[in-house]
């Protein structure tokens, strides 16, 4: 299997035991914020343990779905898992997710996630308040939204760095957008400092002048835990929605003497949220562009990006080619110099080097190096196609092991079977593996030669170098090197057609 790259970029791994001299840290000023974050953490003696609180208790009624909004998938990963992955990669070692009273997320997130319940749907400030008892003191706490999936580890790390460098009590990520509709507006004073954030969910929430502001709240915050705990009780619900809005805590922190900062994120798309399925579709297009771009930059050829679907967890080796109208889903892994497609769907499949998959559907199976699949083949779960083997046109495999160099050329169903190395099954081969109660296996030895239109009634074993005659039904073991003939002897009935026609005339 060749090396691969996942489009969801992994964090820069902490270099255990490595210390960077202080003068060299200055040279990192031009590096990406995430790299600066890790370098600073290493110099300080290790990665700082931050806490992330992810708000995920919203009803999501506009999704028109029985599935909680944050569990809707975006390119193979639930929305909230995108946020959790970014938080982990940014160095947040304590992860708290705020759930609704029914606890729809219980048991669905990682073992490192603590679930807390917001007892009533009273807004984002209420959600954060529900998590406060689980937030440790000292280190900053990052507040994220479970429906803002494109937030990156770099952006979180950058916001933490800005927050710590400025000794702020609260820092909020903002963005400049062409169309600020639906977002809270960032109101700044004459000196440019953040004054407040006004919501725009209903008429009357903001003034006409405030609605013209194009700097919006991204819903990502970093707080000093003590300042947050002190200010949260003062957040009321005097608004058209009757909710406690988290942005209302910022003026309270400032009034108590804490510094409040607003950091503008360069790429506003990182702060896009999902309210309905239209938003989800738009984010899917954006995520696909970024995933595909990452694979292209890593040495993968994607012939028609606009017609290609690749999930975030997919790995593809260098010099592999992805042909048009191909979908690579789940945890699919593809080696180097393989060609996948066109018109192929792979889900949780493992593909070796120099493999060809043409117009086929593969699920939870493995195809090893230099094997060929298709066209129009279906590999179902549990199938293994070993090195240099061939599975040809209109073949279905299920829980089958196809040996090295073996061939199942076309028009066959091979289920619950083992095919030895260099064996060759004829067209129309069927393994009858199910008796209505139990599944049985068919075992083919090495170098077996199967005739066309042969049915093997499992359990049955065909020995090495054995042959089966065309049209046979094999119900008993075939010894090695033998020829098995399992069909009725042909009998010809002379004059049949004439008698048939005569009988037909007599019946008129």
N, C-alpha and C positions, 0 to 999 in steps of 0.2 A: 504494500500500500504506500502510495506516495504521500508527501506532506501536503497539508491543506491550510486554509485560512478561513476563519469565521468572520462574517461581515460585522458582527457585534464585537468591536475591538476589545481585547483583553487589557487589563490594567498593566502598567509598567510594574513588573514584579519587584517587590522590595529586595534589596541586595543585603542579605543577612551578613552582618559582620563588616560591611564596607562603610567607611566614614569618609566624607568628602571634606577637604579642608575649607575653612570659611572663605578664603579669597576666591576659590573656584565657584562658590555659590553665586558670586556676582556675575560670573560669565553666563549663568543660566538665565539672566534677565530677559534675553531674547527668545528663550525657549517657550514651547506651549505651556499654558498655565498648569495643566495636569502634571507635566514633567517637573515644573518648578515646585509644585506641591510635594511630589515624592522626594525630590532632592532636599527640600527643606526638612521634611519629616525624617529623612535618613540622618541628616546632620544633627538634628535634635535628639537622636538616639532611638529612632523607631517611628513607625507610622502612628500618628495620633488616633485615638479611638473616638470617633464622633458618633453621635446618635442621629438616626433619620426617623422621622415620623411621617408616614405616608397616609394621606387621607383617602379613605376608600369606602366611606359609609353612605355616599350619595345614593339616591333612589334610581337615578338614570332612567326616568320615565320616558324620556324622548327617544330612547333606543327602541322602544316598543318590543321588549324582549323579556322572557322569563329568566334569562341569564343576566346576572349582575353586570353592570357596564364594564367594570374593571377586569372582568373575565373574558370579555370578547377578545378574539385573537387578532393580532396584527403581525402578519408575516410569520406565523408559526409560534408566536409567543403571546400569552395574555397581556393585556395592557399593563397591568400592575407588575408583571414580571420584568417588563422593560425598565420600569422605574426602580425596582429592587436591584436589578443588575447594575444600573448606573450608580446607585447608592453604594453598593458593595465595592465597585471598582474605584469609587472616589475615596474610599477609606472609612466608610461608615461601618463600624463593627457591631453596633446595636441597631436592630431594625424593628420598628414598631409600626404595625398596621392598624388603623382605626376602622373597625367593622360596624355594620348595622346590628340592631338587637337580635335579628334572626340568625346572625353569624353565618352568612352564606359562604364566607371565605375559610371557615374553620376546616383545617386539615388539607387545604389545597395549596398552601404556600410552603416555603422551605422550613427546615427544622430550626434555622437560625432566626426565624421571624416570630416576634411576640404579638399576639392578637389581643387588642383591647376593644371594648364595645362603647360606642357613643349611645347613651341610653335613649336619647330623643333626637330627632332630626331638626336641630336648632341652629345649623350653620357651621361654617368652618372653624370659628372660634370655639364653639362647643365641642367640635371633634378634637381639636388640640387639647382642650381642657381635659377631655377623657383620657388622654395619654400622659398627662403630666406626672402622675404618680409613678410611671415607669421610666421617666426620663432621669438619668443620673445627673448630678450637678457637676460643675466644673467645665467640661468641654462643651463647645457649641452644639446646638441641636439644629438639624436641617429639617425643614418642613417641606414636603413634596406632595404633589397631587397624583393619585393613582390613575387619573385619566389624562395625564400629560406625558405620553410615552417616549417622546423624542428627546427628552432631557438627557444630556450626555454626562458621563463621568467628568470630563474636562470642565464642563460648565459648573457642576457642583463643586469641584475642587477649586475652581477659580473664585467662586462666590465665597467659599470658606476662607480662602487666602485673603481676599479683599476685606472680609469681615474682621479677620484677626489682625491684619496689618493696620487697619483704621481704628482698632480698639472699640468697635461699635457694639452697642447692645442689641441692635437689630439691623439686618441688611436684607433688602428685597431685590430680586432680579426683575428687571424691566426690559422692555423692547420697544423699538420704534417701528410702527407698522403703517402701511398705507390705508388700511381699513380697520379702524379700532372698534368696530361695532361688536357689542357683546362683552367687551373687556372693561375691567375697572381702569379708570384713568389716573395717571400719576400727576398729582398737582405739586408743583415746586414753587418755592418762594422766590423773591427777587434775587436772592443770593445763590439760587440754583439748588438749594438744599430741599430734600423731600419735605413737603408740608403735610400731605395726606393722600390717601387713595380713595376715590369715590367710586361706588358701584354704579352700574348702569342697567341693572336687570329690569327695572320698571320705570315708567314715566315719573319724573320728580326726584329720582335718585341723584341726578346730576343737573347742574345748570347748563344753559345753552353754550356758554363759554367753555365749560369743562368738557362737554361732548366733542368740542373741536380739537382737543388734545390728542396727539397721536402716540404719545408714550403710554404704554399700558402695563398693567401688573401681570407678571408672568406666573404668579402663584407659587414661586419658589422663594423660601426665606431661610435665613440663618439667624438664630436668636441666642443670646445669653440666657441659659435656663432660669436664673434667678430673676432677671428683668422680665422675662416672659411670664413667670408664675405670679409675680407681683402685679402685673398690668392686666392679665386676662380677666379677673373677676370684674373689672370695670367696664368691660365691653357689653353694651346693651343690645337690644333688638328693636330700637326705634327707627324702623325703616319699613318700606312698603311690603317687604317679604316677611317681616317679623322674625328675622334671623340674626344671629350673632356673627358678624363678618370678621374674619381674622385681621384684615387690613386695619380695622378700627383700633387694634392694639398699638399701632405704631405711634400715633400722636400721644397716647397715654405713656408709652415708654419715654418719648421725648420730653413730656411734661415732668416726668420724674427725674430728669437729668441725664438720661441715657442717650448716647449718640445713635441716630438712625440714618442709615445710608441706603442709597438706591444705585445699583450697579446695572448699567445697560449691557445686555447681551448682544453681541454682534449679529448672531444669526437668530432672527425672530422665530424661525420655524421650529427651533428647539423647545419653544414654549407653547406650541399649539396644543390645544386641548380637544377632547372628544365629548361632544354633547349628544350627537345623534349619528345615525349610520352614514349620513352624507359626510360628516367630519371624518369618520373612520375610513371611508373610501378615499378621501383626499390624502389622509396621512399614509394610507397603504401605498399610494403612488409615490409619495415622497420617500417612504422607507425603502421601497423597491429600488428606486434610483440610487440610493446610498449603498444598499447591499450589493447591487450589481457593480457599481463603481468600485467598491472595495475589491471585488473578485477580479475585475479587469486590471486594476493596478497591481494585483498579486500575481498576474501572469496567466489568467484564464481567458480564453476567447469565448465571448458570448455574441453569437452572430447577429441576433435581433433582440436587443435588450427590451424593446417595447412589448414583445410578445413572449417574454420569458418571466417565469415566477420562481423566485428563490427565497426560501425561508431564512430567517436570521441565524439559525443554528447549523446551516449546511456548510460542509467543508469540501473544497475542490482543490485538487493538486494542479501544479503548474503545467501549462501546455495542453490542458484538457480543453475540449471544444463543446460548448453547449449550443445545440442547434435550435432553430425557431420553434415556438409553441411547445416548449418543454417546461414542466413544473417540477422543481426539486423541493421536497417538503420534509418537515420534521427534522430528524437527526441524520439525514442522508450524508454519507461521506463518499467522495469520489477521488480516486487516485490520480496519478499523473498520466498525461497523454491519452486519456480516454475520450471517446466521442459519445455524447448522449443526445438522442433525438435525431431528427425532429419528431414532434408529436409524441413525446414520452412523459410519463409521470412516475416519479420515484418518491416513495414515502418511507422514511426510516430504513433505507437501503444502504448497504455497504458495497462499494464498487472498487475493484482493484485497479492496477495500472493497465493501460493499453486495452481497455474493454470497449466494445461497441454495443450500444443499446439503441435499436432502431424501432421507432413507433411501437413502444411496448409499455406495459404497466407493471411496476415492481413495488411490492410492499413487504417490509420487514424481512428482507432476504439478503443473501450475500452472493456476489458474483466476483470471482477471483480473476487474477491478471490474465490478459490475452483471451478471455472468453468472449463469445459473441451471442447477443440476444436479439431475436426478432427477425423480421418485422411482425407486429401484431401478436406478441406473446404476452402472457400473464403469469408473473411469478408471485405466488401467494406466500403468506407467512411460513417461515421455517424452511424455505428452499435454499439450497446451497449449490452453486454451479462452480465447480473447481477449475483450476488453471487449464486454459486452451480448450475448454469444452464449448459446444455449440448447442444453442437452443433456438430452433429455427422458426419459421412462420406458423402462426396460429397454433402455438403450443401453450398448454397450461400446466404449470407445476404447482404442487402443494405439498409441503413438508417432504420434499424430495432432495436426495443427495446425488448430484450428477458428477461422476468421477472425472479425473484429469483426461482431457482429450476425447471424452465421450461425446456422442451426438444424439440429439433428439430432433431430427431435422424439421418435421412439419406435421401439422394436423393431428396432434396427439394430446392425451391427458395422462400425466404421470403423477400420481399422488401416493404419499406414504410409501416411497420406494427408494431403493439404493441402486445406482447404476455404476458398475465398475469401470475402471479406467479403460479408455479406448473402445468401449462398447458402442454399438450403433443400433438404435431402434428404428424400425421402418415407419413409414407414414401410416397414420391411423392407429397407432398403438394406444391401447387403453389398459390401465391398471384398475381392475374392479376391486377397490380396496374396502368397500363398506357393505356389510351384510344386513344393514338396518338396525343393528345394535352396537357392533364394535367395528373399529378401524383395524385393518390388517396390512402388513407390509409385504411388498414384492421385492425380492433381492435378485439382482442381476450380477453375475460375476464379471470379471474382466474379459474384454474382447467378445462379448456376446453379440451375435448378429440376429436381430429380430426382423422377421418378415413384415410386410405391410398388412394392415388390418388384422392385427393379432390382439386378442384380449387375454390378459393374465388375471386369473381369478385368485386373489390373495386369500390366505397366505400361500405363497408359492415361491420357489427358489429355482433360478436358472443358473447352472454352473458355468465355469469359465470355458470360453471357446465354444459354447453351445450355440446351436442354430434353432430358430423356430420358423416353420413354414408359413407362407402367406395365408391369411384367412383362418388361422388356427385359434382355438380357444384352449388355453393352457391351464389345466386344473391340478396337475401333479408336478412334482419336482423333475427337472430336466438334468440328467447327469452331465458333467463336464465333457465337452467335445461331441455331444450327441446332437442329432437333428430330431426335433419334436414336431410331430404332425398331429394336430388335434382338430380334425374336420371330418365330416361325412364323406364317404366315397361318392364321386360324381356318378349320377345315373341319368341317361338320356331317354326320353320318351318319344319315340318316332311317331310322326303324324299328329302331334298334339294340336297344332294350329288348325288343321283341317277339321278335327273332331270338335274343337271349340266352336268354330264357325257353324258347323252342322247342328250342334246342340242349341246354338242361339236361334237358328232358323226354326227349329222344332218348337221352341217356346213361344213363338209369335202367334 
